[in-house]
Amino acid sequence: MAYKVLHVGAGGFGEYWCREYLPPNIADGTIEVVGLVDINPKALEIGRKHLNLESAQCFTSAAQAFGAVDADLCTIVVPPAHHESIVDLALGRGMHILSEKPIADTMEASVRIADKVKAAGRKMGVTMSHRFDQDKSTLRAIVSNDALGPINTVSGRFAGDYRSYDSWGRFRHEMVHPMLIEGAVHHLDIIADLAGAPCTSIYARTWKPQWAEYKGDTDVIVVMDFANGSHGVYEGSSTQATGLNSWCSEYFRVEAAFGTAILDHREIEVFHRDPNRIKQLSRHGKGQKVQLLPGVKWENALLIEQFCHWLDGGPPMPTNVEDNLQSVALVFAAIESARLGQPVKVQEFLQSFRNSASITPR
Ligand SMILES: NC(=O)c1ccc[n+]([C@@H]2O[C@H](COP(=O)([O-])OP(=O)(O)OC[C@H]3O[C@@H](n4cnc5c(N)ncnc54)[C@H](O)[C@@H]3O)[C@@H](O)[C@H]2O)c1
């Protein structure tokens, strides 16, 4: 049975959804899009055409759309500060929710959302798209089968050239901590996934170079400790001069007991330690090349399918909202660390919000 979807947000990344992510799932009968919302009529019209919808199925007001459309689930692709109000509308109509990351723009709102979803007995998933891209999934498969042994460190680099105003979507130039909340949420999530255990401690430095046309901090360095004894290091910049490791071309390196795996610009190479040598030398570019995993759906197209399998009665998708609080906690604990100038214990930080959380609306 195709699940009926009300899609909210047709501009910006929402256009990708209407053009790239929803259509393959419509084509194979996983979903049927029955309504579309965007406050911007131009974006709405573009989305309507991509999805072949009637004008009567399209709305410029979310409240109106939720009042008029019968759907099993809603998909949310609007800026994070608006996620909670759409979640409230969806839960008011008994709908399940698949939302863009981050869960919300604050730790408090993220925990409130997870608690409201649980109280309503609905399911909510979050699209950590990049963790489910083909290249990152291949790297994960390599390091999680233990062929390289226990993991020591995971390093990640994002270096994008988005310094000019409006080059990374206006709201990111106006918000606090755009790199951590809008960008690093993906990369810290990937590092934690590759490390294979919850993050225990995080230490972050954030700043904004003079050429950054932003209100908030665009550059970060983060150090992490994980519960299995592994460690993470991340450098993120949305003002880097040359776009060296921009979106979908990031750098990740996993150092394990018996080898190294490097992902750079969607190419993966692996180095194995020779146990017969007392010491060994290797060099980037000279490792064993690894083919990317085969597959038809990746990123959000895959996550829509995973969500629907969960609705079918399958196991919760890995990025269910409860588990995804870990990724949001990484971001907001990093912000707290930058504010304090010292490491923050991530699980205690998350728990402090759970203890004080309330499911009453804002
Ligand atoms: N997973 C990824 O790789 C990825 C990439 C880009 C953006 N995102 C996420 O997608 C979400 C949207 O980001 P964006 O870059 O598309 O933002 P954007 O500002 O470019 O576009 C947002 C769209 O939502 C519409 N909108 C805003 N408020 C609305 C409301 N209350 N009701 C209906 N429509 C509304 C706007 O008119 C606009 O068309 C964010 O959560 C962002 O983090 C994820």
The ligand as an SDF file (V2000), in Angstrom:
LIG
                    3D

 44 48  0  0  0  0  0  0  0  0999 V2000
   19.6680   16.8090    4.4150 N   0  0  0  0  0  0  0  0  0  0  0  0
   20.3130   17.7100    3.6990 C   0  0  0  0  0  0  0  0  0  0  0  0
   21.3040   17.4120    3.0720 O   0  0  0  0  0  0  0  0  0  0  0  0
   19.7830   19.1060    3.6730 C   0  0  0  0  0  0  0  0  0  0  0  0
   20.2360   20.0250    2.7280 C   0  0  0  0  0  0  0  0  0  0  0  0
   19.6740   21.3140    2.7350 C   0  0  0  0  0  0  0  0  0  0  0  0
   18.6970   21.6320    3.6740 C   0  0  0  0  0  0  0  0  0  0  0  0
   18.3020   20.7040    4.5790 N   0  0  0  0  0  0  0  0  0  0  0  0
   17.2770   20.9960    5.5960 C   0  0  0  0  0  0  0  0  0  0  0  0
   16.0420   21.2730    4.9320 O   0  0  0  0  0  0  0  0  0  0  0  0
   15.3140   22.2240    5.6890 C   0  0  0  0  0  0  0  0  0  0  0  0
   14.9810   23.4050    4.7960 C   0  0  0  0  0  0  0  0  0  0  0  0
   16.1840   24.0340    4.3990 O   0  0  0  0  0  0  0  0  0  0  0  0
   16.2680   24.8280    3.0060 P   0  0  0  0  0  0  0  0  0  0  0  0
   17.7090   24.9960    2.7050 O   0  0  0  0  0  0  0  0  0  0  0  0
   15.4070   24.1720    2.0000 O   0  0  0  0  0  0  0  0  0  0  0  0
   15.6070   26.2230    3.4200 O   0  0  0  0  0  0  0  0  0  0  0  0
   15.1120   27.3810    2.4080 P   0  0  0  0  0  0  0  0  0  0  0  0
   14.9360   28.5830    3.2480 O   0  0  0  0  0  0  0  0  0  0  0  0
   16.0190   27.4300    1.2300 O   0  0  0  0  0  0  0  0  0  0  0  0
   13.6970   26.8380    1.8860 O   0  0  0  0  0  0  0  0  0  0  0  0
   12.6750   26.5900    2.7700 C   0  0  0  0  0  0  0  0  0  0  0  0
   11.3390   26.5580    2.0420 C   0  0  0  0  0  0  0  0  0  0  0  0
   10.3470   26.3820    3.0540 O   0  0  0  0  0  0  0  0  0  0  0  0
    9.3230   27.3580    2.8510 C   0  0  0  0  0  0  0  0  0  0  0  0
    8.7520   27.6290    4.1710 N   0  0  0  0  0  0  0  0  0  0  0  0
    9.3170   28.2780    5.2030 C   0  0  0  0  0  0  0  0  0  0  0  0
    8.4780   28.2680    6.2720 N   0  0  0  0  0  0  0  0  0  0  0  0
    7.3730   27.5900    5.8950 C   0  0  0  0  0  0  0  0  0  0  0  0
    6.1620   27.2380    6.5540 C   0  0  0  0  0  0  0  0  0  0  0  0
    5.9320   27.5790    7.8190 N   0  0  0  0  0  0  0  0  0  0  0  0
    5.2460   26.5390    5.8720 N   0  0  0  0  0  0  0  0  0  0  0  0
    5.4570   26.1730    4.5810 C   0  0  0  0  0  0  0  0  0  0  0  0
    6.5800   26.4970    3.8980 N   0  0  0  0  0  0  0  0  0  0  0  0
    7.5410   27.1740    4.5560 C   0  0  0  0  0  0  0  0  0  0  0  0
   10.0140   28.5520    2.2200 C   0  0  0  0  0  0  0  0  0  0  0  0
    9.1040   29.3690    1.5020 O   0  0  0  0  0  0  0  0  0  0  0  0
   11.0270   27.8660    1.3100 C   0  0  0  0  0  0  0  0  0  0  0  0
   10.4690   27.5870    0.0440 O   0  0  0  0  0  0  0  0  0  0  0  0
   16.1790   22.5780    6.9030 C   0  0  0  0  0  0  0  0  0  0  0  0
   15.8120   21.7990    8.0020 O   0  0  0  0  0  0  0  0  0  0  0  0
   17.5710   22.2120    6.4390 C   0  0  0  0  0  0  0  0  0  0  0  0
   18.4380   21.8870    7.4900 O   0  0  0  0  0  0  0  0  0  0  0  0
   18.8130   19.4550    4.5800 C   0  0  0  0  0  0  0  0  0  0  0  0
  1  2  1  0
  2  3  2  0
  2  4  1  0
  4  5  1  0
  4 44  2  0
  5  6  2  0
  6  7  1  0
  7  8  2  0
  8  9  1  0
  8 44  1  0
  9 10  1  0
  9 42  1  0
 10 11  1  0
 11 12  1  0
 11 40  1  0
 12 13  1  0
 13 14  1  0
 14 15  2  0
 14 16  1  0
 14 17  1  0
 17 18  1  0
 18 19  2  0
 18 20  1  0
 18 21  1  0
 21 22  1  0
 22 23  1  0
 23 24  1  0
 23 38  1  0
 24 25  1  0
 25 26  1  0
 25 36  1  0
 26 27  1  0
 26 35  1  0
 27 28  2  0
 28 29  1  0
 29 30  1  0
 29 35  2  0
 30 31  1  0
 30 32  2  0
 32 33  1  0
 33 34  2  0
 34 35  1  0
 36 37  1  0
 36 38  1  0
 38 39  1  0
 40 41  1  0
 40 42  1  0
 42 43  1  0
M  CHG  2   8   1  16  -1
M  END
$$$$
